[in-house]
Structures are given as C-alpha cells and as structure tokens.
C-alpha cells in the first residue's frame, strides 16, 4: 500500500495541471538541464544563432540581485494594488481592463518568476496563464470575450493584445513543458487564419505584426504546420512596411503637430503611428524576423537603414532614439519612453539571433546597461515614462515634449500613461535569458556578458554547463568554467565588442591568437570538465559627438554622466493617476550644479578611474561601483528652458570659471544627469 501511495504521489507531482509551485520549479530545472535548441524548419531560412529555451540560463551575481530587486519591487507586487492588473482583470475572468495591460505584465512576470525559481511569483503567473489555457473559445479565440451589448466590442476583437499573450505562452511552455500550450496555439492560429481577411490588422496590430510573427514561427518550428507559413504571409501583406518607411524616411526633425493630426472619422493617421516611438522599437526586428520567411537579403539588411536613420536624425547617447511620444530630434533634453527601451531590447535580441552581428549585440548591451536602469528607481518601485539624457530635474511641469504631458519624467507608478507600468517588467528577465544562444553548428555563443550559468546540449547531444563569473559591465574580465558531462568537441563563439581593442582570450592559461574587436571569436576544440576561459575586454575611455557638437563619455559598454545631487520629494497631489500605496510618485530636484562643460581632448580623452565594490544596488547614484574623474568648468550661460536643460551650447565654448574635478558615474545609476556635454575651448 505504501508503495502504491508513493507512485500515485509522484504521478500527481509530475502532472502539469496539478503542479505546486515547488514541483514546477523542480520540473523546470530538470527540463532546462536537458533542453535542446529548436532550429528553423524548411522552408525558413537558417539563423546564425538560436534562442535557448527559457530557464536554460540562470542569473548569478549582481544580475541575480537585480532580478531579486525587481521581484521585491513593482513587478512582484503590482497586481496586489493596481486595478488594471488586479484580480478583476478581464484576463482573469473579471470585468476590468481587457486589452494589453494584463498580457504586458505577464510578458515580464513569467520569465522573472522562472528565472528566479520563485514559488510566489510562479503561482501568480500560473494563475493568469491557466485562465487563458482553460478558457479558449470553441472557435479557437483566446482572451476576454465582449459582454453582451458591450459598446466597445470591437476592442475585444483587436488582434494586438493577443499577440502579447502568445509571447507569454511560448515562454511559459519553454519553462514548464505544459502540454496544453501547443494545442491551444494551434487552434488559435487556425481561427486567426480563417478570419485574416475578414478582420485585417489595424491600428497598433498593423504596426506590431512582427510580435505575432515571432510566435507563429515558434510554433511552426515545433509542429511543421504549413498553414502557419500561410498565416505569416498574411501578416506580412497586412502589416506596415517598415522597410519602405525607412528607405524613404520623412521624419528628419522633431515631429510636428500637423503630422499628428487625427484622420477624418477619428483615429490616428497611419503616419502618426509610424512616428510613434514604441512602434519603432518593436519594428526594429520586423524585417529581420520576416526574412526567415522571405529569405530576402534586403529584409535581413533593413535594420541597418533603420538604425542609420534613427541615429542620424533622432539619436541619443544611451543607444536609443528620441520619441516623446513621437520622433523628437537629437536634443538630449528630449525623451524616450520606457516601453520603447524594453521593446528595443527585445527586438535586438531577436535580430542578433538571426544575423549574428556583433554591432547589434553591442547596441543591445548599451541600451540594457544604460537606458534601462536609468529610467527605473534603484529599488524598482517607481519608473519614468520618459527619460532624458540631459535630465537635470524631474518635476511636474510642462516640458518640450513632442506629445507627452507634465508627469512624463517623474518617477512614479502610473505616470503619464500606464502602458509602461505594465510593460517595463520584461527588460531585465529577457536580457538574462538572451545572454547565451545556440549556434547553427550546435555550439554556444556568448551574446552579452553578465554573471550567469547556462545549461544546454551541444554537438552530439552532450549536456554542458558553463558558469560565467564577472562584474561586467563595471569590470573588464569575464571568466568561464566549462563542465561538459563528458569531453566534447563544439564551437564556443565569444563576442568581442567593437570598442574592445587589445582584447585577449586565454584557455587554461594559454593565450588564444587572432582575437579581433567587432567579431565573434570562435574557439572550436575538444572541451573537458573544468576548462577555464578568461576574456579580457580593455575598457578605454572614449567620446562620441552629439547634438551641437556636444560630447558623451563612454568606457566599455557604459555611458557616463555627471553625478548630480538628488533630492527626492514625494508628490501627493496634482497627479492625473496618483500612485496607490505602497507605491509613490516622486519629483527629483538637484542639490548641486549641473551646467558644466568638459575640458578634455575628445581624440585622446583621459580620466581617472575609481573602482568601488559592486554593492546591492549598483544602478544608483550612491551605489555606483565605478566613477570617472574628469576636468570641467561651469557654464553660467547654460540654463534651463521649459524646466529642462536647454540644448547644449554649440562646442567649443569658453568659460572664465575655475577648472574643477567632476565626478561621472554610469548613466544608468544617475537619475539626474548631464550626458551630452559642451566641450571647453582649451587653446
């Protein structure tokens, strides 16, 4: 009898539908250990790299602490007090918000929960996922259904929010192996194809069709259903042609009111949606993801035209472009939305997988280690809608935004608009799950560097674990320890950033030749348990030229900003959507001067590097683990304009003020900052 009871218990333990959070965690670890890369099926074109299943990579060191901060902040608690994703959400069967916010939240909560193996977060995520899996309609539709007589019934038929939930389901399946997911997605896409001509893509879905294409191709690579390729072609035919948008780019300055006028009959003109920042961030991957179907080289190369236009006309020092909420030019006091930051990261992760281009991975790191932490408080309990590279005061005042309101650069819960409150959560977890990718020849590639542990299978079906120990991006060494289950020959592709001149690689103490900046250095050898790889990426100080010939200071993947004293003041009134406790809204006022120019040679910049311990909150002004000391002078003529720093005076500038030693800290740590500096005339 006791033996039968044990067998029954084990069966229940391993059944997905009856899994406790702890059982799910154990099962997740087991699956990750034996996970294999899923490659593209014919007729899809081959990728350079392939995403590893969620939980194949686990964060360690400072990155794990960052995810734990997130779990203890808004992500881990938002559903407990924000009605839009609370228990009354229509995505949980209630009568509340029925559009994108529930799926957005899940798109970050699911990977965070399973990367941390956090039982509480897993239980929260599973509640949402189970509702979708258990409430598919007979016709295959998913998500909330319009109540009888609903005046906004058309909103329930919008394809866009379902695109986000499909991304959630793919991640959940990779983490759990839940057998309900693939049949549900197959029924849904059958329904989707049947209605493709009668309910064509519109509005947001028309701009963001690549988000659905990602899930369509994910499913095709697991089922081989040829109807999915037919659906992919329908999406392409109905979706915005982003390649054409940037081939003849018309937005070469700050977007005008005239360009954003509403069309007759209501609704934003398509041209306005094309200038929308988040749409553009999502669109970075569109032509590349589509190129897997088209196998057209021009689709594969389209991202470079897009990035070239955005950098030239709207580029910012943090790796992003300006768009607050629409294209806003190169002035560093213009902003960029947090949603755009996390979506640009997601787009670049997919783009690197297809193309295997170091330049795209370098940009992914630049955005991830600068723009992402800069716009979220150190404890991750508040965030901005818009961040500014030159952000000298965060206050409730009208600014020079293209179309956003006076709350947009406050740190709060639901500032300006709640999409970022729901969507911010995917940034760090998806970066963590993209640090490593599989290669086409069954090897492994290091895409971005951070402390982590990857478990997967390589050539010959051999299981391998690689432990990555590093304090990168704050330090220049990355140490890898390889532990294959048995000696195995496979290729290890190590990214050498374009900025890493004189980079070096040693294996078990022996130096590897031919290491070149801006490449993936491929080491193909027979690896044995305990093999150690040391990657040194020298971080020399360098500068880049920006608006009005201002300069930004960079070192390694980090951009550096003036450290300004921060006075955080809680806002208790005048907010359009006041924070709900325990969250709060904050202004930040400067306590030190900000209007400085730099005295340095932009061709051969020098700075004193001061290293500190990597603490519990590295992306905070007080916890920054590295500083640069540089020389500069006050510029009394550089003042505020519309409550923001005016555009930097054209360089070079003169100043009669005494020379001072200035402290620069990583952009992501400085919530108040100057990043684009005028250059002081030295001769």
C-alpha positions in Angstrom: 0.0 0.0 0.0 2.8 2.4 0.9 4.5 1.7 -2.5 1.3 2.5 -4.4 0.9 5.7 -2.5 4.4 6.8 -3.4 3.8 6.0 -7.1 0.5 8.0 -7.0 2.2 10.9 -5.3 4.9 11.0 -7.9 2.4 10.9 -10.8 0.5 13.9 -9.3 3.7 15.7 -8.6 4.7 15.5 -12.3 1.3 16.3 -13.8 1.3 19.9 -15.1 -2.2 20.7 -14.2 -1.8 19.6 -10.6 1.7 21.1 -10.0 2.5 23.0 -6.9 4.9 25.9 -7.4 7.7 23.9 -5.8 7.0 21.0 -8.1 7.0 23.3 -11.1 10.4 24.7 -10.0 11.9 21.2 -9.8 10.4 20.2 -13.1 11.7 23.4 -14.7 15.2 22.7 -13.6 15.1 19.2 -15.0 13.8 20.3 -18.4 16.3 23.1 -18.6 19.2 20.7 -18.0 18.2 18.6 -21.0 16.8 21.4 -23.2 17.9 21.5 -26.8 17.9 24.3 -29.3 14.9 24.4 -31.7 16.2 25.4 -35.1 14.3 26.7 -38.1 12.5 24.2 -40.3 12.4 24.4 -44.0 11.3 26.5 -45.9 12.5 29.0 -43.3 16.0 30.4 -43.8 18.7 29.4 -41.3 19.6 31.7 -38.4 23.1 32.4 -37.2 22.1 31.8 -33.6 19.0 30.4 -31.9 17.4 31.4 -28.6 17.8 28.9 -25.8 14.6 27.8 -24.0 13.7 29.9 -21.0 15.5 28.7 -17.8 18.4 27.3 -19.8 20.2 30.4 -18.5 20.1 31.4 -14.8 21.4 34.7 -13.5 24.1 34.9 -10.9 26.0 37.6 -9.0 24.9 41.2 -9.5 22.4 40.2 -12.2 20.5 37.8 -9.9 20.4 40.6 -7.3 19.0 42.9 -9.9 16.2 40.4 -10.7 15.6 39.9 -7.0 15.2 43.7 -6.6 12.7 43.6 -9.4 10.8 40.8 -7.7 10.7 42.8 -4.5 9.6 45.9 -6.3 6.7 46.7 -8.6 6.9 43.5 -10.6 6.4 41.3 -7.6 3.6 43.4 -6.0 1.9 45.5 -8.7 -1.1 43.1 -9.1 -1.8 43.4 -5.4 -2.9 47.1 -5.6 -3.1 48.3 -9.2 -6.6 47.7 -10.5 -5.6 47.4 -14.2 -3.8 44.1 -13.5 -5.6 43.2 -10.3 -7.9 40.3 -9.6 -10.7 41.9 -11.6 -8.7 41.9 -14.8 -10.7 40.6 -17.7 -7.7 38.4 -18.4 -8.6 36.6 -15.1 -12.3 36.5 -15.9 -13.3 39.8 -14.3 -14.9 42.9 -15.7 -11.8 45.1 -15.6 -9.1 46.0 -18.2 -9.4 43.7 -21.2 -6.7 45.0 -23.6 -2.9 44.9 -23.4 -2.0 45.5 -19.7 -2.6 42.1 -18.4 -0.6 40.4 -21.2 2.1 43.1 -20.9 2.6 42.4 -17.2 2.7 38.6 -17.8 5.3 39.1 -20.5 7.8 40.1 -17.8 6.4 38.3 -14.8 6.6 34.8 -16.4 10.4 34.9 -17.3 11.2 36.6 -14.0 9.4 34.0 -12.0 11.0 31.0 -13.7 14.5 32.5 -13.9 14.4 33.1 -10.1 12.6 29.8 -9.4 10.4 31.9 -7.1 7.4 29.9 -5.9 5.3 33.0 -5.1 5.8 34.6 -8.5 5.3 31.3 -10.3 2.0 30.9 -8.5 1.0 34.4 -9.6 2.0 33.9 -13.2 0.3 30.4 -13.4 -3.0 31.9 -12.3 -3.0 34.1 -15.3 -1.7 31.6 -17.7 -4.2 28.9 -16.5 -7.1 31.2 -17.1 -6.1 31.7 -20.8 -5.4 28.0 -21.2 -8.7 27.0 -19.6 -11.0 29.5 -21.4 -10.3 29.1 -25.1 -13.5 29.5 -27.1 -14.8 26.7 -29.3 -13.8 28.7 -32.4 -10.2 28.9 -31.1 -10.3 32.5 -29.9 -8.4 33.4 -26.7 -8.6 36.1 -24.1 -11.6 38.1 -22.8 -14.8 38.0 -24.7 -17.0 41.1 -25.1 -20.0 41.1 -22.7 -23.4 41.1 -24.4 -24.3 44.6 -25.6 -20.8 46.0 -24.9 -20.2 49.4 -26.6 -16.5 48.6 -27.1 -17.0 45.1 -28.5 -14.6 45.9 -31.3 -11.8 46.4 -28.8 -12.2 42.8 -27.7 -11.7 41.7 -31.3 -8.4 43.5 -31.6 -5.6 41.1 -32.5 -2.9 43.2 -30.8 -3.2 42.2 -27.1 -3.5 38.6 -28.1 -0.1 38.9 -29.8 1.4 39.7 -26.4 -0.3 36.8 -24.6 1.0 34.4 -27.3 4.6 35.5 -26.4 3.7 34.8 -22.8 2.5 31.3 -23.7 5.7 30.4 -25.6 7.9 31.4 -22.6 5.6 29.5 -20.2 5.8 26.4 -22.3 9.6 26.5 -22.5 9.8 26.9 -18.7 7.2 24.2 -17.8 6.6 21.9 -20.8 2.8 22.3 -20.2 1.2 20.1 -22.8 -1.8 22.4 -23.2 0.1 25.3 -24.8 0.9 23.9 -28.3 -2.7 22.6 -29.0 -4.2 25.9 -27.8 -1.9 27.9 -30.0 -2.6 25.6 -33.0 -6.3 26.1 -32.6 -5.9 29.8 -32.1 -3.8 30.3 -35.3 -6.3 28.2 -37.3 -9.0 30.6 -36.1 -6.7 33.5 -36.8 -6.1 32.4 -40.4 -9.8 31.8 -41.0 -10.6 35.4 -40.1 -7.4 37.0 -41.5 -9.2 38.6 -44.5 -12.4 39.5 -42.7 -10.7 41.1 -39.7 -7.5 42.6 -41.1 -4.7 44.1 -39.0 -5.4 47.6 -37.9 -4.0 50.4 -35.7 -1.4 49.0 -33.2 -1.5 45.5 -34.5 -0.8 46.6 -38.0 2.4 48.3 -36.7 3.4 45.5 -34.4 2.7 42.5 -36.6 6.2 41.1 -36.1 5.3 40.3 -32.5 2.7 37.8 -33.7 5.1 36.5 -36.4 7.6 35.6 -33.7 5.0 33.3 -32.1 3.8 31.9 -35.4 7.4 30.8 -36.4 8.0 29.5 -32.8 5.0 27.2 -33.3 5.9 26.2 -36.9 9.3 25.1 -35.7 7.6 22.7 -33.3 4.7 21.4 -35.4 5.6 21.9 -39.0 2.1 23.0 -39.8 2.3 24.6 -43.3 -0.8 26.7 -42.6 1.4 28.8 -40.3 3.6 29.9 -43.2 0.4 30.9 -45.0 -0.6 33.0 -41.9 2.9 34.5 -41.8 2.5 35.7 -45.3 -1.0 37.2 -44.5 0.6 39.1 -41.6 3.3 40.5 -43.9 0.7 41.5 -46.5 -1.4 43.4 -44.0 1.3 44.8 -41.7 3.1 48.1 -42.0 6.0 48.0 -44.5 8.7 49.3 -42.1 11.5 48.7 -44.7 9.8 51.1 -47.0 9.2 53.6 -44.1 13.0 53.9 -43.6 14.0 53.6 -47.2 12.3 57.0 -47.7 12.5 58.4 -44.2 10.5 61.6 -43.9 10.9 62.4 -40.2 14.2 64.3 -40.1 13.4 66.5 -37.2 11.0 66.9 -34.3 7.6 65.6 -35.2 5.1 68.4 -35.8 1.6 68.8 -34.7 0.5 68.8 -38.3 2.0 65.3 -38.8 0.0 64.1 -35.8 -3.5 65.3 -36.8 -6.3 62.9 -36.4 -7.8 61.4 -39.6 -11.3 62.1 -40.6 -13.7 59.9 -38.7 -11.4 59.6 -35.7 -8.3 57.5 -35.0 -4.7 58.5 -35.5 -3.3 58.7 -39.0 -1.1 55.9 -40.1 1.7 58.4 -40.5 1.4 59.3 -36.8 1.6 55.6 -35.8 4.7 55.3 -37.9 6.4 58.1 -35.9 5.5 56.5 -32.6 8.5 55.6 -30.5 7.3 52.2 -29.2 6.1 51.1 -32.6 9.6 51.9 -33.9 11.3 50.0 -31.2 9.1 47.0 -31.9 9.7 47.5 -35.6 13.5 47.0 -35.3 13.0 43.3 -35.6 10.2 43.3 -38.2 12.2 42.9 -41.4 14.7 40.5 -39.8 12.0 38.2 -38.4 10.2 38.3 -41.7 13.5 37.5 -43.6 13.3 34.0 -42.1 10.2 33.5 -44.3 11.2 35.7 -47.3 14.8 34.6 -47.4 15.4 38.0 -49.0 18.8 39.6 -48.2 17.3 43.1 -48.4 15.0 42.2 -45.5 18.0 40.9 -43.5 19.8 44.2 -44.1 16.9 46.6 -43.5 17.7 47.1 -39.8 20.9 48.9 -40.7 19.0 51.5 -42.7 16.5 51.9 -39.9 19.2 52.4 -37.2 21.1 54.7 -39.5 18.1 57.0 -40.0 17.2 56.9 -36.3 20.8 57.6 -35.2 21.2 60.5 -37.6 18.0 62.3 -37.0 17.0 61.3 -33.5 20.0 59.5 -31.9 20.7 59.8 -28.2 23.9 58.9 -26.2 22.2 56.0 -24.4 21.9 53.9 -27.6 18.2 54.8 -28.1 16.5 57.4 -30.3 14.2 60.2 -29.0 10.4 59.8 -29.2 8.4 61.5 -26.5 5.9 60.2 -27.7 6.9 60.6 -31.3 10.2 61.3 -33.1 11.7 64.3 -31.3 15.1 65.1 -32.8 18.6 64.9 -31.3 18.4 67.4 -28.5 19.5 65.5 -25.4 16.7 67.0 -23.3 14.1 65.2 -25.4 13.0 61.9 -24.0 12.4 58.3 -24.8 9.6 56.1 -23.4 10.5 53.2 -21.1 8.2 50.9 -23.2 10.5 51.8 -26.2 13.6 50.8 -24.3 12.4 47.3 -23.3 10.9 46.7 -26.8 14.1 47.8 -28.5 16.0 45.3 -26.3 13.6 42.5 -27.3 13.9 43.4 -31.0 17.7 43.4 -30.8 17.7 40.0 -29.0 15.8 38.5 -32.0 17.9 40.5 -34.5 21.2 39.2 -33.1 19.8 35.6 -33.2 19.1 35.9 -37.0 22.1 37.9 -38.1 24.8 37.1 -35.5 26.1 40.7 -35.8 28.3 42.0 -33.0 27.2 45.6 -33.7 23.6 44.7 -32.8 24.8 42.9 -29.7 26.9 45.9 -28.7 23.8 48.1 -29.0 21.8 45.6 -27.0 24.3 45.9 -24.2 24.4 49.7 -24.5 20.7 50.1 -24.2 20.4 47.4 -21.4 23.1 48.7 -19.2 22.3 52.4 -19.7 18.8 53.3 -20.9 17.1 50.5 -19.0 18.3 51.2 -15.4 18.3 55.0 -15.9 14.6 55.2 -16.1 13.7 53.0 -13.1 14.5 53.8 -9.5 17.2 51.7 -7.8 14.7 49.8 -5.7 12.5 49.3 -8.8 9.4 50.7 -7.0 9.0 53.6 -9.4 9.7 54.4 -13.1 9.6 57.2 -15.6 7.5 57.3 -18.7 10.2 59.5 -20.4 13.9 59.6 -19.6 16.2 62.4 -20.8 20.0 62.0 -21.4 20.4 65.6 -20.0 18.0 65.3 -17.1 18.7 67.9 -14.5 15.3 68.0 -12.8 12.3 65.7 -12.6 9.3 67.8 -11.8 5.6 68.2 -12.5 6.0 70.9 -15.2 5.2 71.3 -18.9 8.3 70.4 -20.9 9.3 70.4 -24.6 7.8 67.0 -25.2 6.5 66.3 -28.6 3.2 65.0 -27.3 3.6 63.9 -23.6 2.3 65.6 -20.5 3.9 67.2 -17.5 4.2 64.0 -15.5 6.3 62.2 -18.1 9.7 62.4 -16.4 8.5 61.9 -12.8 9.4 58.7 -11.1 6.2 57.0 -10.1 3.7 54.2 -10.5 1.3 55.3 -13.4 3.0 58.4 -14.7 1.7 60.0 -17.9 0.2 56.7 -19.2 0.0 53.2 -17.7 1.4 51.1 -20.6 5.0 51.4 -19.2 3.7 50.4 -15.7 2.5 47.2 -17.3 5.3 46.6 -19.9 8.5 47.6 -18.0 8.9 44.1 -16.5 10.3 42.3 -19.5 13.6 44.2 -19.7 15.9 42.5 -17.3 14.5 39.0 -17.4 14.6 38.8 -21.2 18.2 40.1 -21.3 19.1 37.4 -18.8 17.5 34.7 -21.0 19.4 36.0 -24.1 22.9 36.2 -22.7 23.7 32.9 -24.4 22.4 31.4 -27.7 22.9 28.2 -29.5 24.8 28.2 -32.8 23.8 26.7 -36.1 26.5 24.0 -35.7 25.4 23.0 -32.2 27.8 25.1 -30.3 27.2 28.1 -27.9 27.6 31.8 -28.4 28.1 34.5 -25.7 25.9 37.3 -26.8 26.0 39.7 -23.9 28.1 39.5 -20.7 26.8 39.2 -17.2 27.2 36.7 -14.4 25.2 33.6 -15.3 25.0 29.9 -15.6 23.9 28.2 -18.8 22.8 24.6 -19.1 22.1 23.1 -22.5 23.1 20.4 -25.0 25.7 20.8 -27.7 27.1 18.8 -30.6 26.4 15.1 -30.2 23.7 15.7 -27.6 26.3 16.3 -24.9 25.0 18.2 -21.8 27.1 21.1 -20.8 27.1 23.7 -18.1 29.1 27.0 -18.3 29.5 29.2 -15.3 30.2 32.8 -16.1 31.8 34.8 -13.3 32.1 38.5 -13.9 31.4 42.0 -12.6 31.0 43.2 -16.2 29.9 45.9 -17.3 31.7 47.5 -14.4 34.9 45.5 -14.8 36.7 44.2 -17.9 37.2 40.5 -17.1 34.9 37.6 -17.8 35.7 34.1 -16.5 34.1 31.0 -17.9 34.3 27.5 -16.4 33.1 24.7 -18.8 31.7 21.5 -17.4 30.5 19.1 -20.2 29.2 15.8 -19.0 32.0 14.2 -21.0 34.7 15.5 -23.2 33.1 17.0 -26.3 34.1 19.0 -29.3 32.0 22.0 -30.1 32.4 25.7 -31.1 32.3 28.4 -28.4 31.7 31.8 -30.0 32.8 34.7 -27.8 31.7 38.2 -28.6 34.5 40.8 -28.8 32.8 44.2 -28.7 33.8 46.8 -31.3 35.2 49.1 -28.6 37.4 46.3 -27.1 40.7 47.0 -28.8 43.6 44.8 -27.5 41.0 42.2 -26.2 42.5 38.9 -25.2 41.3 35.3 -24.6 43.2 32.6 -22.6 42.2 29.0 -22.2 43.6 27.2 -19.2 46.3 29.9 -19.1 47.3 29.7 -22.7 46.7 32.7 -24.9 44.5 32.4 -28.0 45.6 34.2 -31.2 43.7 36.2 -33.7 41.3 38.0 -31.3 39.8 40.9 -33.1 37.4 43.7 -31.9 34.0 43.7 -33.5 33.8 39.9 -34.1 32.6 36.7 -32.6 35.8 34.8 -31.9 35.1 31.2 -32.5 37.0 28.6 -30.4 36.4 25.1 -31.8 38.1 22.5 -29.7 37.5 19.4 -27.5 36.3 20.8 -24.2 36.8 18.9 -20.9 35.3 19.3 -17.5 37.0 22.2 -15.6 38.3 24.0 -18.7 38.6 27.7 -17.9 38.4 30.6 -20.3 39.4 34.2 -19.4 38.2 37.0 -21.6 39.8 40.5 -21.1 38.0 43.4 -22.7 40.1 46.5 -22.0 37.8 49.5 -21.4 39.5 52.6 -22.7 37.8 56.0 -22.2 36.4 57.3 -25.5 34.0 60.0 -26.6 31.2 60.4 -29.2 29.9 63.5 -30.8 26.2 64.6 -30.4 23.8 67.5 -30.7 25.6 70.9 -31.2 28.9 69.0 -31.3 28.5 68.1 -27.6 30.4 65.0 -26.4 29.4 62.0 -24.4 32.0 60.0 -22.4 32.0 56.2 -22.7 34.0 53.4 -21.3 33.3 49.8 -22.2 29.5 49.3 -22.7 28.7 52.1 -20.2 27.9 55.8 -20.9 28.9 58.2 -18.1 27.0 61.2 -16.8 27.7 64.0 -14.4 26.8 63.0 -10.8 24.3 65.5 -9.6 23.0 65.6 -6.0 19.4 64.2 -5.8 16.6 65.4 -3.6 13.7 63.0 -3.9 10.4 64.7 -3.0 7.2 62.7 -2.7 4.3 64.1 -4.9 1.0 64.0 -3.1 -1.3 66.0 -5.4 -1.9 67.2 -8.9 -1.2 63.8 -10.4 -3.5 62.6 -13.2 -3.2 59.0 -11.8 -1.8 59.2 -8.3 0.2 56.3 -7.1 -1.6 53.8 -4.9 0.3 52.8 -1.7 2.7 51.2 -1.2 3.9 52.8 -4.4 4.6 56.5 -4.6 5.3 59.3 -7.1 8.5 61.4 -6.9 10.0 64.6 -8.1 13.8 64.8 -8.0 15.4 68.2 -7.6 19.2 68.9 -8.0 21.2 69.8 -5.0 24.4 70.5 -6.9 25.3 72.5 -10.1 24.8 70.7 -13.4 25.8 73.2 -16.1 29.3 72.1 -16.9 31.4 71.7 -20.0 34.3 69.3 -20.1 38.0 70.1 -20.5 39.4 67.2 -22.4 40.8 66.1 -25.7 38.0 64.2 -27.5 40.5 62.3 -29.6 42.6 61.2 -26.6 40.3 61.6 -23.6 41.8 60.8 -20.2 40.0 60.2 -16.9 40.9 58.8 -13.5 39.0 55.5 -13.0 37.8 54.9 -9.4 36.6 51.4 -8.7 34.4 50.5 -5.8 32.7 47.3 -4.6 29.7 46.2 -6.6 27.0 46.6 -4.0 23.4 45.6 -3.6 22.1 48.3 -5.9 24.8 49.1 -8.5 22.5 51.2 -10.7 22.0 54.0 -8.1 23.9 57.3 -7.5 25.2 56.2 -4.1 25.8 52.6 -5.0 27.7 53.0 -8.3 30.7 50.7 -8.4 32.7 52.9 -10.7 33.4 56.6 -11.2 35.4 58.7 -13.6 37.2 61.8 -12.6 37.4 64.5 -15.3 38.1 68.2 -15.6 35.5 70.8 -16.4 34.2 74.3 -15.9 30.9 75.9 -15.1 28.9 77.5 -17.9 26.7 80.2 -16.4 25.2 80.9 -19.8 23.8 77.3 -20.0 20.4 77.5 -18.2 17.0 75.9 -18.0 14.4 76.0 -20.8 10.9 74.8 -20.1 12.0 73.2 -16.9 14.8 71.1 -18.7 18.4 71.8 -19.5 18.5 73.9 -22.6 20.2 72.5 -25.6 24.0 72.3 -25.0 25.7 75.5 -26.3 27.5 74.7 -29.5 31.0 73.4 -28.9 33.6 74.6 -28.4 32.7 77.0 -25.6 34.6 79.4 -23.4 34.4 79.8 -19.7 36.1 82.1 -17.2 35.0 79.9 -14.3 37.7 78.0 -12.4 38.5 74.4 -13.5 37.0 71.7 -11.3 37.3 68.0 -10.9 34.0 66.4 -11.9 32.6 63.0 -11.0 31.0 61.0 -13.7 29.0 57.8 -12.9 27.3 55.3 -15.1 24.3 56.7 -17.0 22.0 54.0 -15.6 23.0 55.0 -12.0 22.4 58.7 -12.4 18.7 59.6 -12.1 19.7 63.3 -12.5 22.5 63.7 -15.0 24.2 65.6 -17.8 25.4 63.2 -20.5 25.9 65.4 -23.6 28.5 68.0 -22.5 29.7 71.1 -24.3 33.4 70.9 -25.0 35.5 73.7 -23.4 37.9 75.6 -25.7 41.3 74.7 -24.5 43.5 76.7 -26.8 
